[in-house]
Amino acid sequence: MKKPADTFMPTSLRDGADSTDRHLPEQLSFLPPPPFNPTWPTPNTRDALALQLFLDGQRLDAEDFHAVSGSWRLADSVFQLKARGWPLESVDAAAPTEACPHRTISIYFLPARFIAEAAILKGGLQ
C-alpha cells in the first residue's frame, strides 16, 4: 500500500534512488519573470569586488574569494547582492577533509544571461 507522501514523489526516488543524484523538475510559471533591475553596490567594497568577479564569469567559493580579497565573507556578500536584486546561484560541491569526509561547500556564480544583461545595464549608465 502506498503512503500518501509517496504519491507526490517522483518514481525514480520512490524506487530507492539517492535523491542527491537527481534533480527534481522546476515548477513552471505562467507569470513573466520579474524584470532584471538590480542595484549596484558601493564602489571599492567587498560586495563590489565580489560582483565584479561574478560579472567576469568567475565561480567562487569562500577560499577563492579569500585569495583575492583577504576576506572569508563571501556568503555575506552573496546575501547582500541578492538583496540588491542580483540573481546569484550556487551549487554544492564535495570538499572532503580528513576531519570531515562528508564536507560540502557552496560555489556561487552569476548565470551568463544576467552577465550579458548587466553589461547592457552598465553601458546605459555611462
C-alpha atoms as a printed R data frame, in Angstrom:
    type eleno elety resid chain resno      x      y       z
1   ATOM     1    CA   MET     A     1  0.000  0.000   0.000
2   ATOM     2    CA   LYS     A     2  1.302  3.451  -0.942
3   ATOM     3    CA   LYS     A     3  1.830  6.025   1.716
4   ATOM     4    CA   PRO     A     4  0.302  9.428   0.896
5   ATOM     5    CA   ALA     A     5  3.736 11.078   0.632
6   ATOM     6    CA   ASP     A     6  4.810  8.531  -1.991
7   ATOM     7    CA   THR     A     7  2.184  9.738  -4.430
8   ATOM     8    CA   PHE     A     8  3.917 13.098  -4.761
9   ATOM     9    CA   MET     A     9  7.452 11.725  -5.022
10  ATOM    10    CA   PRO     A    10  8.961 11.024  -8.466
11  ATOM    11    CA   THR     A    11  9.063  7.337  -9.345
12  ATOM    12    CA   SER     A    12 12.854  7.446  -9.600
13  ATOM    13    CA   LEU     A    13 13.036  8.438  -5.926
14  ATOM    14    CA   ARG     A    14 10.273  6.114  -4.711
15  ATOM    15    CA   ASP     A    15 12.226  3.149  -6.048
16  ATOM    16    CA   GLY     A    16 15.105  3.810  -3.652
17  ATOM    17    CA   ALA     A    17 17.321  6.035  -5.793
18  ATOM    18    CA   ASP     A    18 19.522  8.504  -3.967
19  ATOM    19    CA   SER     A    19 17.928 11.958  -4.131
20  ATOM    20    CA   THR     A    20 21.348 13.650  -4.301
21  ATOM    21    CA   ASP     A    21 21.896 12.117  -7.742
22  ATOM    22    CA   ARG     A    22 18.678 13.506  -9.219
23  ATOM    23    CA   HIS     A    23 17.450 16.971  -9.990
24  ATOM    24    CA   LEU     A    24 13.762 17.482  -9.471
25  ATOM    25    CA   PRO     A    25 11.965 19.409 -12.204
26  ATOM    26    CA   GLU     A    26 11.248 23.063 -11.622
27  ATOM    27    CA   GLN     A    27  7.720 24.346 -11.323
28  ATOM    28    CA   LEU     A    28  6.551 26.188 -14.415
29  ATOM    29    CA   SER     A    29  5.111 29.646 -14.051
30  ATOM    30    CA   PHE     A    30  2.594 31.375 -16.243
31  ATOM    31    CA   LEU     A    31  3.717 34.735 -14.921
32  ATOM    32    CA   PRO     A    32  6.588 36.564 -16.572
33  ATOM    33    CA   PRO     A    33  9.771 36.728 -14.506
34  ATOM    34    CA   PRO     A    34 10.372 39.990 -12.677
35  ATOM    35    CA   PRO     A    35 12.451 42.488 -14.644
36  ATOM    36    CA   PHE     A    36 16.191 42.360 -14.118
37  ATOM    37    CA   ASN     A    37 16.909 45.675 -12.461
38  ATOM    38    CA   PRO     A    38 19.480 45.199  -9.689
39  ATOM    39    CA   THR     A    39 21.169 47.999  -7.797
40  ATOM    40    CA   TRP     A    40 24.929 48.286  -7.773
41  ATOM    41    CA   PRO     A    41 26.925 48.056  -4.541
42  ATOM    42    CA   THR     A    42 29.033 50.919  -3.258
43  ATOM    43    CA   PRO     A    43 32.328 51.054  -5.201
44  ATOM    44    CA   ASN     A    44 35.512 49.799  -3.529
45  ATOM    45    CA   THR     A    45 33.676 47.498  -1.116
46  ATOM    46    CA   ARG     A    46 33.842 43.757  -0.586
47  ATOM    47    CA   ASP     A    47 30.413 43.416  -2.241
48  ATOM    48    CA   ALA     A    48 31.564 45.410  -5.283
49  ATOM    49    CA   LEU     A    49 34.637 43.205  -5.625
50  ATOM    50    CA   ALA     A    50 32.536 40.038  -5.400
51  ATOM    51    CA   LEU     A    51 30.108 41.379  -8.010
52  ATOM    52    CA   GLN     A    52 32.958 42.277 -10.372
53  ATOM    53    CA   LEU     A    53 34.345 38.748 -10.084
54  ATOM    54    CA   PHE     A    54 30.903 37.293 -10.824
55  ATOM    55    CA   LEU     A    55 30.463 39.666 -13.780
56  ATOM    56    CA   ASP     A    56 33.822 38.417 -15.079
57  ATOM    57    CA   GLY     A    57 32.222 34.962 -15.189
58  ATOM    58    CA   GLN     A    58 34.054 33.513 -12.214
59  ATOM    59    CA   ARG     A    59 32.626 30.799  -9.985
60  ATOM    60    CA   LEU     A    60 33.720 31.406  -6.420
61  ATOM    61    CA   ASP     A    61 33.886 29.531  -3.163
62  ATOM    62    CA   ALA     A    62 34.966 31.142   0.116
63  ATOM    63    CA   GLU     A    63 38.590 30.074  -0.327
64  ATOM    64    CA   ASP     A    64 38.804 31.578  -3.838
65  ATOM    65    CA   PHE     A    65 37.296 34.822  -2.565
66  ATOM    66    CA   HIS     A    66 39.704 34.931   0.361
67  ATOM    67    CA   ALA     A    67 42.656 34.568  -2.021
68  ATOM    68    CA   VAL     A    68 41.509 37.639  -3.980
69  ATOM    69    CA   SER     A    69 40.019 39.836  -1.259
70  ATOM    70    CA   GLY     A    70 41.564 38.723   2.035
71  ATOM    71    CA   SER     A    71 38.010 38.179   3.339
72  ATOM    72    CA   TRP     A    72 36.252 34.929   4.195
73  ATOM    73    CA   ARG     A    73 32.854 36.675   3.987
74  ATOM    74    CA   LEU     A    74 31.755 35.620   0.507
75  ATOM    75    CA   ALA     A    75 28.410 34.267   1.747
76  ATOM    76    CA   ASP     A    76 27.616 37.666   3.281
77  ATOM    77    CA   SER     A    77 28.448 39.437   0.005
78  ATOM    78    CA   VAL     A    78 26.252 36.973  -1.874
79  ATOM    79    CA   PHE     A    79 23.419 37.654   0.593
80  ATOM    80    CA   GLN     A    80 23.833 41.432   0.165
81  ATOM    81    CA   LEU     A    81 23.980 41.180  -3.630
82  ATOM    82    CA   LYS     A    82 20.856 39.011  -3.735
83  ATOM    83    CA   ALA     A    83 19.077 41.624  -1.614
84  ATOM    84    CA   ARG     A    84 20.056 44.182  -4.273
85  ATOM    85    CA   GLY     A    85 18.444 42.048  -6.992
86  ATOM    86    CA   TRP     A    86 21.427 40.091  -8.334
87  ATOM    87    CA   PRO     A    87 20.209 36.540  -9.103
88  ATOM    88    CA   LEU     A    88 23.274 34.672  -7.899
89  ATOM    89    CA   GLU     A    89 23.077 30.904  -7.856
90  ATOM    90    CA   SER     A    90 25.056 28.224  -6.078
91  ATOM    91    CA   VAL     A    91 25.921 24.591  -6.432
92  ATOM    92    CA   ASP     A    92 27.189 22.339  -3.680
93  ATOM    93    CA   ALA     A    93 30.448 20.519  -4.291
94  ATOM    94    CA   ALA     A    94 32.098 17.757  -2.332
95  ATOM    95    CA   ALA     A    95 35.154 19.019  -0.461
96  ATOM    96    CA   PRO     A    96 36.062 16.236   1.958
97  ATOM    97    CA   THR     A    97 38.740 16.641   4.575
98  ATOM    98    CA   GLU     A    98 40.251 14.098   6.891
99  ATOM    99    CA   ALA     A    99 38.303 15.557   9.808
100 ATOM   100    CA   CYS     A   100 35.062 15.872   7.823
101 ATOM   101    CA   PRO     A   101 34.834 13.318   4.997
102 ATOM   102    CA   HIS     A   102 31.263 14.349   4.042
103 ATOM   103    CA   ARG     A   103 32.011 18.089   3.849
104 ATOM   104    CA   THR     A   104 30.411 20.099   1.062
105 ATOM   105    CA   ILE     A   105 30.996 23.706   0.064
106 ATOM   106    CA   SER     A   106 28.941 26.163  -1.956
107 ATOM   107    CA   ILE     A   107 30.221 27.553  -5.212
108 ATOM   108    CA   TYR     A   108 28.498 30.778  -6.237
109 ATOM   109    CA   PHE     A   109 28.069 32.217  -9.717
110 ATOM   110    CA   LEU     A   110 26.017 34.625 -11.794
111 ATOM   111    CA   PRO     A   111 24.322 32.920 -14.761
112 ATOM   112    CA   ALA     A   112 25.646 34.030 -18.174
113 ATOM   113    CA   ARG     A   113 22.283 35.516 -19.169
114 ATOM   114    CA   PHE     A   114 22.495 38.024 -16.317
115 ATOM   115    CA   ILE     A   115 26.148 38.826 -17.011
116 ATOM   116    CA   ALA     A   116 25.101 39.863 -20.518
117 ATOM   117    CA   GLU     A   117 22.124 41.858 -19.222
118 ATOM   118    CA   ALA     A   118 24.334 43.601 -16.637
119 ATOM   119    CA   ALA     A   119 26.714 44.674 -19.403
120 ATOM   120    CA   ILE     A   120 23.762 46.277 -21.197
121 ATOM   121    CA   LEU     A   121 22.595 47.972 -17.991
122 ATOM   122    CA   LYS     A   122 26.069 49.262 -17.183
123 ATOM   123    CA   GLY     A   123 26.502 50.533 -20.734
124 ATOM   124    CA   GLY     A   124 23.278 52.509 -20.357
125 ATOM   125    CA   LEU     A   125 24.551 54.129 -17.163
126 ATOM   126    CA   GLN     A   126 27.603 55.659 -18.798
